[in-house]
Amino acid sequence: MSINLAFKALSDPTRRKILDLLRERDLTAGEIADHFQMTKPSISHHLSLLKQADLVWDERQGQHIYYSLHTTVFQDLMKWIIPFQHNGTERNEAE
Amino acid sequence: MSINLAFKALSDPTRRKILDLLRERDLTAGEIADHFQMTKPSISHHLSLLKQADLVWDERQGQHIYYSLHTTVFQDLMKWIIPFQHNGTERNEAE
């Protein structure tokens, strides 16, 4: 299930930072790697998990492969989380 | 980081179903276990991960420990996801 993979992918701070970078613009793996003190294979692994979770897409543009955000899955996650923002049961206890 | 644990906790469908059940009302571990074909220790393990992620709280009421939703962390997750709902870069390509 894609929602499982998506939540799993978001549980890692490096992957969340990659997504943050992609909010600005589409980037190649090399451009992404420049933002991290990490080997390129490590970054590739993170990108692969983000792709599996359908949170990012890759697309060849000339000589380069560009990664971009795929916003649909984020919308699905939002729809799942929204009902939990407010608790259905009224609570009177001090929290 | 709590947000890492929270996303990790949400990546499992059993744990998401437990959270769904707790939207209705606070429940004991036994009441939760009744909804699953799973051993009580397995359910306890899932509850423990949900507690570590601060997505649920437990509270003793008389002889029983009741689990309840802790909505604050869901709000934090929402705040993180919201900016990703719409892609900053305009796309003209057919998707």
Backbone of each chain as ProteinMPNN parsed JSONL, in Angstrom:
{"seq_chain_A": "MSINLAFKALSDPTRRKILDLLRERDLTAGEIADHFQMTKPSISHHLSLLKQADLVWDERQGQHIYYSLHTTVFQDLMKWIIPFQHNGTERNEAE", "coords_chain_A": {"N_chain_A": [[0.832, -1.214, 0.0], [0.513, 2.134, -0.88], [0.231, 4.234, 0.957], [1.361, 3.263, 3.301], [4.072, 3.008, 2.532], [4.564, 5.671, 1.997], [4.261, 7.013, 4.495], [6.308, 5.685, 5.852], [8.498, 6.519, 4.318], [8.53, 9.215, 4.961], [9.435, 9.189, 7.53], [12.058, 9.657, 7.889], [14.577, 12.066, 8.457], [16.415, 13.005, 6.527], [15.173, 12.329, 4.139], [12.887, 13.898, 4.372], [14.072, 16.381, 4.209], [15.061, 16.322, 1.595], [12.646, 16.387, 0.201], [11.793, 18.914, 0.959], [13.704, 20.469, -0.38], [12.941, 19.951, -2.989], [10.606, 21.315, -3.144], [11.268, 23.834, -3.895], [12.422, 23.689, -6.513], [12.694, 21.425, -9.371], [15.213, 18.928, -9.208], [18.434, 17.442, -9.937], [19.916, 14.253, -8.98], [22.542, 14.733, -8.274], [22.549, 17.495, -7.7], [20.882, 17.456, -5.499], [22.418, 15.891, -3.757], [24.49, 17.651, -3.222], [23.562, 19.172, -1.138], [23.906, 17.724, 1.112], [25.961, 16.079, 3.553], [26.858, 13.434, 2.616], [27.21, 10.262, 1.039], [26.871, 9.814, -2.555], [25.627, 7.331, -3.275], [24.14, 6.864, -0.916], [22.321, 8.99, -0.982], [21.041, 8.319, -3.359], [19.789, 5.985, -2.566], [17.94, 7.01, -0.699], [16.418, 8.575, -2.457], [15.376, 6.587, -4.04], [13.667, 5.287, -2.243], [11.835, 7.333, -1.819], [10.766, 7.515, -4.364], [9.615, 4.942, -4.649], [7.601, 5.262, -2.8], [6.055, 6.942, -4.147], [6.212, 9.626, -3.764], [7.957, 11.263, -5.014], [8.795, 11.932, -8.439], [10.755, 10.851, -11.216], [12.346, 12.174, -14.108], [13.693, 12.121, -17.317], [15.556, 14.719, -18.652], [17.052, 15.754, -21.313], [20.428, 15.254, -20.824], [20.168, 14.723, -18.186], [18.599, 13.387, -15.199], [15.798, 14.487, -13.674], [14.393, 15.101, -10.504], [11.18, 15.422, -9.11], [8.5, 16.744, -7.066], [5.667, 14.758, -6.265], [2.586, 15.617, -5.846], [0.145, 14.425, -5.297], [0.101, 12.169, -3.532], [0.726, 13.351, -1.116], [-1.59, 14.755, -0.71], [-3.318, 12.633, -0.271], [-2.286, 11.675, 2.152], [-2.818, 13.848, 3.789], [-5.625, 13.797, 3.768], [-5.983, 11.515, 5.231], [-4.96, 12.236, 7.728], [-6.361, 14.511, 8.582], [-8.921, 13.953, 10.002], [-7.971, 13.35, 12.519], [-7.09, 15.535, 13.784], [-8.698, 16.823, 15.582], [-10.043, 15.677, 18.55], [-12.582, 13.312, 18.736], [-13.965, 12.608, 21.07], [-15.146, 14.449, 23.762], [-13.152, 16.15, 26.071], [-12.755, 16.774, 29.451], [-10.877, 16.8, 31.346], [-7.967, 18.373, 32.704], [-5.184, 18.845, 30.629]], "CA_chain_A": [[0.0, 0.0, 0.0], [1.312, 3.337, -1.061], [0.209, 5.094, 2.148], [2.372, 2.701, 4.214], [5.396, 3.401, 2.045], [4.694, 7.13, 2.094], [4.545, 7.363, 5.891], [7.653, 5.168, 6.145], [9.477, 7.397, 3.662], [8.563, 10.508, 5.658], [9.953, 9.027, 8.896], [13.495, 9.931, 7.899], [14.793, 13.518, 8.294], [17.089, 13.289, 5.249], [14.172, 12.281, 3.067], [12.024, 15.086, 4.476], [14.832, 17.538, 3.712], [15.064, 16.22, 0.126], [11.335, 16.862, -0.259], [11.818, 20.369, 1.139], [14.493, 21.043, -1.482], [12.18, 19.812, -4.236], [9.532, 22.323, -3.169], [11.806, 25.014, -4.59], [12.457, 23.381, -7.95], [13.143, 20.073, -9.694], [16.668, 18.826, -9.026], [19.071, 16.155, -10.233], [20.456, 13.587, -7.787], [23.791, 15.43, -7.923], [22.196, 18.766, -7.046], [20.363, 17.112, -4.162], [23.55, 15.418, -2.947], [25.294, 18.811, -2.808], [23.014, 19.741, 0.099], [24.089, 16.797, 2.23], [27.271, 15.467, 3.771], [26.459, 12.034, 2.501], [27.663, 9.75, -0.257], [25.824, 9.786, -3.579], [24.792, 6.116, -3.151], [23.154, 7.038, 0.167], [21.259, 9.867, -1.502], [20.283, 7.528, -4.345], [18.92, 5.079, -1.812], [16.811, 7.799, -0.187], [15.57, 8.947, -3.598], [14.675, 5.383, -4.468], [12.542, 5.072, -1.313], [10.832, 8.377, -2.089], [10.104, 7.119, -5.612], [8.758, 3.791, -4.335], [6.442, 5.762, -2.057], [5.328, 7.79, -5.092], [6.272, 11.022, -3.299], [8.685, 11.993, -6.056], [8.908, 11.343, -9.758], [11.958, 11.25, -11.941], [12.08, 12.386, -15.524], [14.898, 12.496, -18.052], [15.524, 15.95, -19.448], [18.366, 15.786, -21.959], [21.415, 14.334, -20.231], [19.978, 14.601, -16.744], [17.331, 12.926, -14.645], [15.327, 15.443, -12.677], [13.409, 14.643, -9.514], [10.159, 16.426, -8.791], [7.48, 16.32, -6.106], [4.381, 14.274, -6.741], [1.788, 16.144, -4.742], [-1.084, 13.655, -5.047], [0.196, 11.319, -2.341], [0.643, 14.241, 0.05], [-3.021, 15.031, -0.503], [-3.897, 11.427, 0.343], [-1.86, 11.634, 3.564], [-3.587, 14.898, 4.463], [-6.996, 13.315, 3.967], [-5.968, 10.536, 6.308], [-4.62, 12.859, 9.017], [-7.326, 15.562, 8.972], [-9.894, 13.611, 11.045], [-7.325, 13.149, 13.819], [-6.653, 16.811, 14.352], [-9.53, 17.129, 16.742], [-10.505, 14.436, 19.136], [-14.038, 13.193, 18.719], [-14.502, 12.573, 22.43], [-14.9, 15.687, 24.516], [-12.342, 15.908, 27.269], [-12.85, 17.842, 30.434], [-9.68, 16.772, 32.202], [-6.834, 19.237, 32.359], [-4.183, 18.023, 29.948]], "C_chain_A": [[0.857, 1.25, 0.0], [1.335, 4.212, 0.196], [1.197, 4.575, 3.204], [3.763, 3.174, 3.823], [5.618, 4.905, 2.207], [5.011, 7.547, 3.531], [5.946, 6.889, 6.287], [8.718, 6.101, 5.56], [9.631, 8.717, 4.411], [9.179, 10.408, 7.05], [11.446, 9.342, 8.995], [13.771, 11.408, 7.61], [15.519, 13.884, 6.995], [16.07, 13.308, 4.117], [13.223, 13.476, 3.147], [12.751, 16.321, 3.956], [14.912, 17.519, 2.177], [13.748, 16.766, -0.424], [11.251, 18.379, -0.138], [12.561, 21.048, -0.015], [13.698, 21.026, -2.787], [10.964, 20.735, -4.294], [9.976, 23.548, -3.94], [11.808, 24.807, -6.11], [12.873, 21.932, -8.147], [14.67, 20.045, -9.646], [17.167, 17.473, -9.508], [19.57, 15.555, -8.925], [21.733, 14.286, -7.319], [23.522, 16.742, -7.2], [21.659, 18.517, -5.638], [21.521, 16.733, -3.249], [24.408, 16.575, -2.441], [24.814, 19.424, -1.493], [23.282, 18.869, 1.32], [25.538, 16.368, 2.344], [27.051, 13.97, 3.79], [26.948, 11.546, 1.144], [26.504, 9.775, -1.259], [25.003, 8.492, -3.535], [23.759, 6.211, -2.025], [21.993, 7.899, -0.306], [20.39, 9.108, -2.513], [19.316, 6.578, -3.659], [17.696, 5.831, -1.268], [15.853, 8.184, -1.323], [14.748, 7.754, -4.084], [13.473, 5.094, -3.555], [11.434, 6.109, -1.532], [10.064, 8.074, -3.375], [9.142, 5.954, -5.393], [7.468, 4.244, -3.649], [5.598, 6.709, -2.912], [5.269, 9.256, -4.634], [7.068, 11.889, -4.269], [8.63, 11.208, -7.365], [10.279, 11.69, -10.324], [11.654, 11.29, -13.436], [13.374, 12.794, -16.206], [14.64, 13.778, -18.827], [16.916, 16.095, -20.044], [19.296, 14.783, -21.291], [21.117, 14.02, -18.773], [18.632, 13.999, -16.371], [16.948, 13.893, -13.531], [14.27, 14.805, -11.774], [12.448, 15.776, -9.21], [9.171, 15.852, -7.784], [6.247, 15.8, -6.823], [3.368, 14.574, -5.634], [0.568, 15.287, -4.374], [-1.021, 12.835, -3.76], [0.146, 12.164, -1.06], [-0.823, 14.574, 0.352], [-3.715, 13.835, 0.147], [-3.537, 11.348, 1.824], [-2.638, 12.663, 4.377], [-4.988, 14.417, 4.783], [-7.049, 12.314, 5.105], [-5.799, 11.228, 7.67], [-5.711, 13.81, 9.511], [-8.289, 15.137, 10.091], [-9.283, 13.467, 12.44], [-6.897, 14.443, 14.486], [-7.439, 17.19, 15.591], [-10.095, 15.83, 17.257], [-12.017, 14.424, 19.189], [-14.635, 13.231, 20.111], [-14.151, 13.872, 23.136], [-14.133, 15.348, 25.77], [-12.475, 17.101, 28.208], [-11.623, 17.901, 31.34], [-8.689, 17.823, 31.746], [-5.785, 18.355, 31.707], [-2.798, 18.62, 30.145]], "O_chain_A": [[1.797, 1.389, 0.782], [2.342, 4.863, 0.476], [1.803, 5.37, 3.922], [4.528, 3.669, 4.65], [6.723, 5.35, 2.516], [5.922, 8.341, 3.762], [6.679, 7.602, 6.973], [9.706, 6.427, 6.219], [10.728, 9.271, 4.487], [9.423, 11.432, 7.688], [12.021, 9.292, 10.082], [13.261, 11.95, 6.63], [15.271, 14.947, 6.424], [16.098, 14.182, 3.251], [12.801, 14.008, 2.12], [12.143, 17.199, 3.344], [14.839, 18.567, 1.535], [13.74, 17.519, -1.398], [10.709, 19.051, -1.015], [12.113, 22.06, -0.553], [13.771, 21.96, -3.585], [10.363, 20.919, -5.353], [9.161, 24.224, -4.567], [11.283, 25.616, -6.874], [13.348, 21.283, -7.215], [15.332, 21.021, -9.999], [16.433, 16.484, -9.495], [19.644, 16.233, -7.9], [21.975, 14.414, -6.119], [24.181, 17.064, -6.211], [21.945, 19.271, -4.708], [21.601, 17.192, -2.11], [24.988, 16.492, -1.359], [25.573, 20.115, -0.814], [22.924, 19.238, 2.439], [26.257, 16.302, 1.347], [27.059, 13.332, 4.843], [27.082, 12.334, 0.207], [25.332, 9.759, -0.883], [23.79, 8.543, -3.739], [22.643, 5.707, -2.155], [20.829, 7.58, -0.064], [19.166, 9.24, -2.52], [18.183, 6.387, -4.102], [16.567, 5.351, -1.364], [14.633, 8.125, -1.166], [13.592, 7.891, -4.483], [12.403, 4.709, -4.026], [10.248, 5.793, -1.44], [8.866, 8.341, -3.469], [8.01, 5.966, -5.879], [6.394, 3.691, -3.882], [4.566, 7.212, -2.468], [4.4, 10.019, -5.057], [6.873, 13.102, -4.333], [8.442, 9.992, -7.38], [10.882, 12.697, -9.954], [10.82, 10.541, -13.946], [14.072, 13.696, -15.742], [13.653, 13.907, -19.551], [17.85, 16.51, -19.359], [18.979, 13.597, -21.206], [21.749, 13.141, -18.187], [17.66, 14.089, -17.121], [17.694, 14.083, -12.57], [13.387, 14.077, -12.227], [12.846, 16.932, -9.071], [9.023, 14.636, -7.664], [5.837, 16.333, -7.854], [3.306, 13.875, -4.623], [0.025, 15.41, -3.276], [-1.979, 12.812, -2.988], [-0.409, 11.737, -0.047], [-1.233, 14.661, 1.51], [-4.585, 13.997, 1.003], [-4.376, 10.996, 2.654], [-3.062, 12.394, 5.501], [-5.486, 14.591, 5.895], [-8.025, 12.26, 5.853], [-6.434, 10.835, 8.649], [-5.957, 13.906, 10.713], [-8.463, 15.889, 11.049], [-10.008, 13.465, 13.435], [-6.402, 14.442, 15.613], [-6.911, 17.798, 16.522], [-10.566, 14.99, 16.491], [-12.652, 15.385, 19.624], [-15.696, 13.82, 20.317], [-13.008, 14.329, 23.106], [-14.435, 14.367, 26.451], [-12.33, 18.258, 27.814], [-11.366, 18.903, 32.006], [-8.583, 18.125, 30.557], [-5.523, 17.246, 32.173], [-1.814, 18.073, 29.648]]}, "seq_chain_B": "MSINLAFKALSDPTRRKILDLLRERDLTAGEIADHFQMTKPSISHHLSLLKQADLVWDERQGQHIYYSLHTTVFQDLMKWIIPFQHNGTERNEAE", "coords_chain_B": {"N_chain_B": [[13.592, 12.374, 17.416], [10.281, 13.386, 17.563], [8.585, 13.627, 15.347], [9.69, 11.942, 13.449], [9.296, 9.431, 14.678], [6.544, 9.475, 14.751], [5.704, 9.485, 12.028], [6.818, 7.047, 11.318], [5.349, 5.337, 12.985], [2.849, 5.597, 11.844], [3.112, 4.239, 9.51], [2.223, 1.694, 9.508], [-0.498, -0.478, 8.888], [-2.069, -1.738, 10.876], [-1.562, -0.176, 13.122], [-2.603, 2.236, 12.229], [-5.259, 1.504, 12.08], [-5.826, 1.05, 14.779], [-5.649, 3.67, 15.727], [-7.814, 4.751, 14.358], [-9.901, 3.403, 15.66], [-9.665, 4.572, 18.164], [-10.578, 7.064, 17.66], [-13.267, 6.969, 18.022], [-13.765, 6.366, 20.775], [-12.082, 6.294, 24.007], [-10.139, 3.422, 24.752], [-9.423, 0.224, 26.274], [-6.473, -1.897, 26.206], [-7.319, -4.508, 25.868], [-9.902, -4.198, 24.787], [-9.194, -3.025, 22.382], [-7.682, -5.105, 21.257], [-9.695, -6.936, 20.743], [-10.639, -6.195, 18.272], [-8.935, -7.191, 16.415], [-7.358, -9.929, 14.71], [-5.101, -11.031, 16.275], [-2.369, -11.566, 18.483], [-2.444, -10.591, 21.983], [0.081, -9.647, 22.961], [1.195, -8.731, 20.532], [-0.524, -6.623, 19.882], [-0.023, -5.021, 22.113], [2.597, -4.321, 21.586], [2.269, -2.745, 19.277], [0.755, -0.683, 20.432], [2.618, 0.325, 22.178], [4.503, 1.428, 20.416], [2.936, 3.434, 19.31], [2.551, 4.986, 21.559], [5.2, 5.756, 22.137], [5.591, 7.397, 19.968], [4.033, 9.42, 20.686], [1.459, 9.615, 19.831], [-0.655, 8.427, 21.001], [-2.013, 8.392, 24.322], [-1.789, 6.862, 27.55], [-3.841, 6.093, 30.338], [-4.566, 5.41, 33.651], [-7.664, 4.26, 34.77], [-9.36, 3.506, 37.388], [-9.45, 0.046, 37.568], [-8.46, -0.293, 35.065], [-6.389, 0.438, 32.177], [-6.669, 3.037, 30.04], [-6.487, 3.866, 26.608], [-5.95, 6.758, 24.682], [-6.391, 9.166, 22.012], [-3.806, 11.433, 21.151], [-3.997, 14.468, 20.08], [-2.287, 16.545, 19.378], [0.2, 15.88, 18.109], [-0.671, 14.99, 15.643], [-1.527, 17.378, 14.596], [0.93, 18.633, 14.31], [2.049, 17.026, 12.321], [0.321, 17.551, 10.212], [0.889, 20.261, 9.789], [3.397, 19.966, 8.784], [2.928, 18.603, 6.395], [1.126, 20.143, 4.881], [2.381, 22.256, 3.217], [3.198, 20.752, 1.044], [1.117, 20.024, -0.466], [0.462, 21.426, -2.724], [2.299, 21.958, -5.599], [5.09, 24.039, -5.778], [6.405, 24.771, -8.125], [5.284, 25.659, -11.301], [3.672, 23.518, -13.54], [3.577, 22.593, -16.881], [3.548, 20.44, -18.429], [1.75, 17.559, -19.596], [0.475, 15.298, -17.251]], "CA_chain_B": [[12.584, 13.378, 17.043], [8.932, 12.85, 17.648], [7.948, 13.556, 14.023], [10.198, 10.697, 12.833], [8.586, 8.304, 15.295], [5.122, 9.558, 14.4], [5.538, 9.002, 10.651], [7.126, 5.614, 11.345], [4.214, 4.656, 13.611], [1.705, 5.634, 10.923], [3.39, 3.44, 8.306], [1.689, 0.34, 9.676], [-1.959, -0.423, 8.812], [-2.674, -2.092, 12.17], [-1.496, 0.993, 14.011], [-3.575, 3.235, 11.75], [-6.608, 1.043, 12.453], [-5.964, 1.32, 16.219], [-5.94, 5.109, 15.86], [-9.198, 4.922, 13.903], [-10.784, 2.949, 16.742], [-9.593, 5.525, 19.281], [-11.345, 8.273, 17.313], [-14.624, 6.78, 18.543], [-13.71, 6.562, 22.236], [-10.923, 5.704, 24.661], [-10.287, 1.967, 24.845], [-8.359, -0.55, 26.915], [-5.733, -2.759, 25.272], [-8.166, -5.668, 25.599], [-10.959, -3.788, 23.847], [-8.542, -2.833, 21.075], [-7.299, -6.437, 20.746], [-10.913, -7.603, 20.249], [-10.889, -5.822, 16.875], [-7.898, -7.745, 15.546], [-6.989, -11.336, 14.829], [-3.697, -10.846, 16.587], [-2.158, -11.825, 19.908], [-2.383, -9.38, 22.813], [1.428, -9.046, 22.953], [1.39, -7.965, 19.285], [-1.256, -5.355, 20.042], [0.73, -4.219, 23.097], [3.765, -3.776, 20.901], [1.801, -1.63, 18.446], [0.366, 0.416, 21.331], [3.845, 0.89, 22.712], [5.083, 2.296, 19.38], [2.069, 4.616, 19.199], [2.856, 5.812, 22.74], [6.535, 6.355, 21.93], [5.437, 8.455, 18.963], [3.194, 10.44, 21.319], [0.182, 9.692, 19.116], [-1.671, 8.046, 21.994], [-1.673, 8.454, 25.735], [-2.513, 5.895, 28.362], [-4.229, 6.651, 31.628], [-5.261, 4.441, 34.496], [-8.981, 4.641, 35.297], [-9.74, 2.362, 38.212], [-8.648, -1.147, 37.326], [-8.078, -0.404, 33.651], [-5.603, 1.485, 31.509], [-7.343, 3.447, 28.809], [-5.689, 4.552, 25.589], [-6.683, 7.838, 24.007], [-5.642, 9.901, 20.991], [-3.174, 12.697, 21.507], [-4.182, 15.116, 18.776], [-1.255, 17.56, 19.091], [1.209, 15.423, 17.143], [-1.327, 14.99, 14.331], [-1.491, 18.766, 14.121], [2.306, 18.887, 13.86], [2.234, 16.329, 11.043], [-0.443, 18.328, 9.237], [1.654, 21.479, 9.482], [4.536, 19.592, 7.926], [2.472, 18.126, 5.075], [0.357, 21.164, 4.143], [3.073, 22.945, 2.109], [3.484, 19.849, -0.067], [-0.105, 19.698, -1.189], [0.508, 22.047, -4.044], [3.681, 22.099, -6.011], [5.487, 25.43, -5.991], [6.761, 25.015, -9.523], [4.173, 25.452, -12.229], [3.969, 22.483, -14.52], [2.719, 22.655, -18.066], [3.514, 19.121, -19.065], [0.669, 16.639, -19.247], [0.983, 14.345, -16.271]], "C_chain_B": [[11.203, 12.742, 16.959], [8.275, 12.708, 16.264], [8.426, 12.32, 13.251], [9.411, 9.496, 13.353], [7.121, 8.291, 14.881], [4.893, 9.032, 12.981], [5.792, 7.494, 10.59], [5.919, 4.834, 11.904], [3.025, 4.562, 12.647], [1.897, 4.756, 9.694], [2.827, 2.023, 8.392], [0.159, 0.364, 9.713], [-2.662, -0.822, 10.113], [-2.679, -0.879, 13.097], [-2.451, 2.087, 13.542], [-4.996, 2.816, 12.122], [-6.856, 1.264, 13.956], [-6.324, 2.793, 16.434], [-7.368, 5.409, 15.427], [-10.183, 4.525, 15.004], [-10.816, 3.97, 17.88], [-10.259, 6.861, 18.943], [-12.749, 8.177, 17.905], [-14.675, 7.04, 20.045], [-12.418, 5.956, 22.766], [-11.188, 4.216, 24.874], [-9.142, 1.363, 25.653], [-7.65, -1.391, 25.847], [-6.577, -3.98, 24.886], [-9.263, -5.36, 24.595], [-10.384, -3.587, 22.445], [-8.239, -4.195, 20.441], [-8.498, -7.183, 20.162], [-11.193, -7.302, 18.768], [-9.907, -6.453, 15.896], [-7.742, -9.244, 15.764], [-5.484, -11.37, 15.074], [-3.533, -11.112, 18.08], [-2.123, -10.499, 20.679], [-0.964, -8.8, 22.873], [1.721, -8.252, 21.677], [0.707, -6.607, 19.374], [-0.514, -4.442, 21.024], [1.942, -3.574, 22.456], [3.369, -2.579, 20.023], [1.417, -0.422, 19.312], [1.604, 1.112, 21.892], [4.509, 1.83, 21.687], [4.251, 3.572, 19.205], [2.302, 5.566, 20.374], [4.198, 6.519, 22.592], [6.456, 7.529, 20.963], [4.546, 9.582, 19.475], [1.866, 10.637, 20.582], [-0.967, 9.25, 20.01], [-1.109, 8.228, 23.4], [-2.361, 7.294, 26.429], [-2.745, 6.492, 29.741], [-4.98, 5.59, 32.418], [-6.595, 5.024, 34.957], [-9.483, 3.432, 36.062], [-8.836, 1.185, 37.923], [-8.054, -1.201, 35.926], [-7.172, 0.736, 33.2], [-6.29, 1.778, 30.189], [-6.383, 4.197, 27.887], [-6.559, 5.608, 24.921], [-5.775, 8.507, 22.98], [-5.022, 11.152, 21.579], [-3.095, 13.515, 20.217], [-3.056, 16.083, 18.395], [-0.271, 17.129, 18.012], [0.606, 15.352, 15.733], [-1.326, 16.4, 13.731], [-0.097, 19.123, 13.607], [2.556, 18.24, 12.495], [1.527, 17.075, 9.915], [0.343, 19.554, 8.795], [2.823, 21.157, 8.571], [4.05, 19.264, 6.511], [1.835, 19.233, 4.226], [1.133, 21.819, 2.987], [3.323, 22.065, 0.891], [2.247, 19.517, -0.893], [-0.128, 20.268, -2.588], [1.951, 22.282, -4.387], [3.975, 23.558, -6.329], [5.788, 25.728, -7.444], [5.554, 24.728, -10.41], [4.572, 24.406, -13.256], [3.007, 22.609, -15.696], [2.597, 21.306, -18.747], [2.245, 18.365, -18.662], [1.243, 15.627, -18.269], [0.224, 13.021, -16.387]], "O_chain_B": [[11.016, 11.689, 16.35], [7.501, 11.778, 16.038], [7.662, 11.723, 12.493], [8.928, 8.664, 12.585], [6.531, 7.229, 14.683], [3.992, 8.224, 12.756], [5.08, 6.76, 9.905], [5.528, 3.803, 11.357], [2.294, 3.571, 12.641], [0.96, 4.549, 8.923], [2.947, 1.246, 7.444], [-0.427, 1.133, 10.476], [-3.735, -0.302, 10.419], [-3.672, -0.595, 13.767], [-3.043, 2.789, 14.363], [-5.837, 3.659, 12.439], [-7.963, 1.622, 14.357], [-7.205, 3.113, 17.232], [-8.054, 6.221, 16.048], [-11.171, 5.218, 15.248], [-11.862, 4.204, 18.484], [-10.478, 7.691, 19.825], [-13.349, 9.195, 18.25], [-15.499, 7.816, 20.531], [-11.742, 5.2, 22.068], [-12.317, 3.806, 25.143], [-8.042, 1.914, 25.71], [-8.157, -1.572, 24.739], [-6.556, -4.428, 23.74], [-9.529, -6.138, 23.68], [-11.015, -3.939, 21.448], [-8.5, -4.417, 19.259], [-8.357, -7.959, 19.218], [-11.895, -8.059, 18.097], [-10.03, -6.271, 14.685], [-7.966, -9.756, 16.861], [-4.703, -11.699, 14.181], [-4.467, -10.903, 18.853], [-1.822, -9.442, 20.124], [-0.809, -7.579, 22.839], [2.405, -7.23, 21.721], [1.274, -5.581, 18.997], [-0.392, -3.239, 20.793], [2.275, -2.424, 22.745], [4.037, -1.545, 20.021], [1.718, 0.719, 18.964], [1.627, 2.332, 22.056], [5.012, 2.894, 22.05], [4.797, 4.652, 18.979], [2.259, 6.786, 20.217], [4.326, 7.709, 22.878], [7.161, 8.527, 21.118], [4.331, 10.576, 18.783], [1.232, 11.686, 20.693], [-2.114, 9.648, 19.803], [0.103, 8.217, 23.618], [-3.387, 6.798, 25.962], [-1.949, 7.289, 30.238], [-5.908, 4.957, 31.913], [-6.651, 6.142, 35.469], [-9.967, 2.463, 35.478], [-7.613, 1.29, 38.016], [-7.23, -2.068, 35.636], [-7.187, 1.834, 33.757], [-6.469, 0.902, 29.343], [-5.59, 5.033, 28.319], [-7.735, 5.385, 24.636], [-4.55, 8.425, 23.068], [-5.631, 11.842, 22.397], [-2.233, 13.278, 19.371], [-2.89, 16.405, 17.218], [0.056, 17.903, 17.112], [1.292, 15.623, 14.748], [-1.147, 16.583, 12.527], [0.046, 19.821, 12.604], [3.195, 18.831, 11.625], [2.058, 17.213, 8.813], [0.453, 19.851, 7.606], [3.199, 21.949, 7.707], [4.709, 19.621, 5.535], [1.988, 19.254, 3.005], [0.598, 21.929, 1.884], [3.628, 22.578, -0.186], [2.33, 18.812, -1.898], [-0.669, 19.666, -3.515], [2.734, 22.75, -3.559], [3.225, 24.222, -7.043], [5.469, 26.807, -7.942], [4.897, 23.695, -10.284], [5.689, 24.422, -13.773], [1.793, 22.717, -15.523], [1.679, 21.059, -19.529], [1.739, 18.511, -17.55], [2.367, 15.155, -18.442], [0.505, 12.082, -15.643]]}, "name": "protein", "num_of_chains": 2, "seq": "MSINLAFKALSDPTRRKILDLLRERDLTAGEIADHFQMTKPSISHHLSLLKQADLVWDERQGQHIYYSLHTTVFQDLMKWIIPFQHNGTERNEAEMSINLAFKALSDPTRRKILDLLRERDLTAGEIADHFQMTKPSISHHLSLLKQADLVWDERQGQHIYYSLHTTVFQDLMKWIIPFQHNGTERNEAE"}
